[in-house]
Amino acid sequence: MIRVMLVDDHALVRMGFRMLLADAQVEVVAECDTGEQACADYARIKPDVVVMDLSMPGMGGLEAVRRIVAQDPKARVLALSAHEDTAHPQRVLRAGALGYLAKRSAPDALIAAVTAVAGNQPYVDAQTAQTLAMAQVKGEKSPADTLSEREFSVFVQLARGLSVAQIADNLKLSPSTVGTHLYHVKQKLGASNQSELTLVALHWGLIQA
């Protein structure tokens, strides 16, 4: 029996996934609606697999993956995302996730993905893998590829409309550090304000309208 922690801020999504997994004799031992809660509960629950949505309020899934892997390098995380970009799968796999599953593929592939990750095998859904491969073949690069991991986190949160103070609280950074990252983000992306950063993020599919 595979023990899973589900992390998603939508209760209906968690319910749907729980029903899918129950058919495969996978036990959902915990549910969380924020990355913060997942980080706090992980050590106590010790799930075989963490199924982590990337787009959540607060620190979000990417930061939560980093923190869970930091506290347990052997943690097995399957990242879930509704994004269609290449940056999120690349970033979260570099952060330590073992698998990546686009939400559009989840109804058909969730069980296979969880089973693979539980067995310590890497997993990327077929369509995402093809998108990543084609981007590499064509040499396509998102502007966000120039950003460091921390700059990327600040950029995405700012593009979603969060203030510097909110980002500092979510990422446990000082406002001045966030301001420094923001300065570098603007320089690298050639943006002068928050609205322009949001447009860049929307154009490259890094956030949803």
C-alpha positions in Angstrom: 0.0 0.0 0.0 1.5 3.4 -1.1 0.9 6.2 1.4 0.3 9.5 -0.2 0.1 13.1 1.1 -2.1 15.3 -1.2 -1.2 19.0 -1.3 -3.7 21.2 -3.3 -5.6 24.3 -2.3 -8.8 23.0 -4.0 -10.8 20.6 -1.9 -12.7 19.2 -5.0 -9.4 18.5 -6.7 -8.1 16.6 -3.7 -11.4 14.6 -3.5 -11.1 13.7 -7.2 -7.5 12.5 -6.8 -8.4 10.6 -3.6 -11.1 8.7 -5.4 -8.8 7.9 -8.4 -6.1 6.7 -6.0 -8.5 4.6 -3.9 -9.2 2.5 -7.0 -5.5 1.5 -7.1 -5.2 0.6 -3.5 -3.3 3.8 -2.7 -3.9 5.3 0.7 -4.2 9.0 1.1 -2.8 9.5 4.7 -2.9 13.3 4.7 -4.3 16.3 2.9 -2.9 19.8 3.0 -4.2 23.0 1.3 -0.9 25.0 1.5 2.8 24.4 1.1 3.3 25.7 4.6 1.1 23.0 6.1 2.8 20.3 4.0 6.2 21.3 5.2 5.0 21.3 8.8 3.3 17.9 8.6 5.7 16.0 6.4 8.1 14.8 9.1 5.3 13.6 11.3 3.4 11.7 8.5 6.4 10.4 6.5 4.4 9.6 3.4 5.8 7.5 0.6 4.9 10.1 -1.9 3.9 13.8 -1.7 1.6 14.9 -4.6 2.3 18.6 -4.7 0.3 21.2 -6.6 2.6 24.1 -7.7 0.0 26.9 -7.8 -1.1 27.6 -4.3 -1.4 30.7 -2.1 1.4 31.4 0.3 4.9 30.0 -0.5 3.4 27.8 -3.3 4.4 24.3 -4.3 7.9 25.0 -5.7 9.2 26.5 -2.5 7.5 23.7 -0.5 9.3 21.1 -2.6 12.6 22.8 -1.9 11.9 22.8 1.8 10.7 19.2 2.1 13.7 17.9 0.1 16.0 20.1 2.3 14.6 18.4 5.4 14.5 14.9 3.8 16.8 14.4 0.8 15.1 11.0 0.2 11.6 12.6 -0.1 9.7 11.4 -3.1 7.6 14.3 -4.6 5.3 14.2 -7.6 4.7 17.8 -8.7 1.3 18.7 -10.3 0.7 21.8 -12.4 -1.9 23.3 -14.7 0.8 25.4 -16.4 1.7 24.7 -20.0 5.2 26.2 -19.8 8.6 24.5 -19.7 10.0 26.6 -16.8 7.9 25.0 -14.1 8.8 21.4 -14.8 12.5 22.2 -15.2 12.6 24.3 -12.0 10.7 21.8 -9.8 12.7 18.8 -11.0 15.9 20.7 -10.3 14.4 21.5 -6.8 14.3 17.8 -6.1 10.9 16.6 -7.2 11.1 13.1 -8.7 8.1 13.4 -11.0 6.1 16.0 -12.9 2.5 15.6 -14.0 0.4 18.1 -15.9 -3.1 18.3 -14.4 -4.6 17.8 -17.9 -3.0 14.3 -17.9 -3.8 13.5 -14.2 -7.0 11.6 -14.7 -5.3 9.1 -17.0 -1.8 9.1 -15.6 -2.0 9.8 -11.8 -1.8 6.2 -10.7 1.1 5.4 -13.0 2.9 8.6 -11.9 2.4 7.9 -8.1 3.5 4.3 -8.6 6.7 5.3 -10.4 7.6 7.9 -7.9 6.9 5.6 -5.0 9.3 3.1 -6.6 11.9 5.9 -6.7 11.6 6.1 -10.5 11.5 9.5 -12.3 8.3 10.4 -14.1 7.3 13.1 -16.5 4.0 12.8 -18.4 4.3 12.2 -22.1 3.0 15.6 -23.3 5.2 17.6 -21.0 8.2 15.4 -21.9 7.5 16.1 -25.6 7.2 19.9 -25.0 10.5 19.9 -23.1 12.2 17.9 -25.8 10.9 20.1 -28.6 11.9 23.3 -26.8 15.4 21.9 -26.4 15.6 20.9 -30.1 14.4 24.3 -31.3 16.6 26.1 -28.8 13.6 28.0 -27.4 14.2 29.8 -24.1 11.8 31.6 -21.9 13.1 34.9 -20.5 12.6 33.4 -17.1 15.5 30.9 -17.8 17.9 33.7 -17.0 16.6 34.0 -13.5 18.1 32.3 -10.5 15.9 29.9 -8.5 15.1 32.6 -5.9 14.6 35.3 -8.5 12.1 33.0 -10.3 10.1 32.5 -7.1 10.0 36.2 -6.4 9.0 36.9 -10.1 6.1 34.5 -10.2 4.7 35.7 -6.9 5.0 39.4 -7.9 3.4 38.6 -11.3 0.4 37.2 -9.5 -0.1 40.5 -7.8 1.6 40.0 -4.4 3.3 42.9 -2.6 7.0 42.8 -1.6 5.9 42.4 2.1 3.7 39.4 1.2 6.4 37.8 -0.8 8.9 38.4 2.0 6.5 36.7 4.4 5.8 33.7 2.1 9.4 33.0 1.3 10.8 33.9 4.7 13.1 36.6 3.4 13.6 40.2 4.4 11.7 42.9 2.4 15.1 44.4 1.4 16.3 41.0 0.0 13.1 40.6 -2.0 13.6 44.2 -3.2 17.1 43.2 -4.4 15.8 40.1 -6.2 13.1 42.3 -7.8 15.7 44.8 -9.0 17.6 42.0 -10.7 14.4 40.4 -12.2 13.5 43.7 -13.8 17.0 44.2 -15.2 17.1 40.7 -16.6 13.6 40.8 -18.1 13.7 44.4 -19.3 10.6 45.3 -17.3 10.1 48.6 -15.5 7.1 47.8 -13.3 4.9 45.0 -11.9 2.4 45.2 -14.7 5.1 44.5 -17.3 6.3 41.6 -15.3 2.8 40.2 -15.2 2.5 40.5 -19.0 5.8 38.6 -19.4 4.6 35.8 -17.1 1.2 35.5 -18.9 2.8 35.5 -22.3 5.1 32.6 -21.4 2.4 30.6 -19.5 4.1 31.1 -16.1 0.8 32.2 -14.5 -2.8 31.8 -15.6 -5.1 34.7 -16.4 
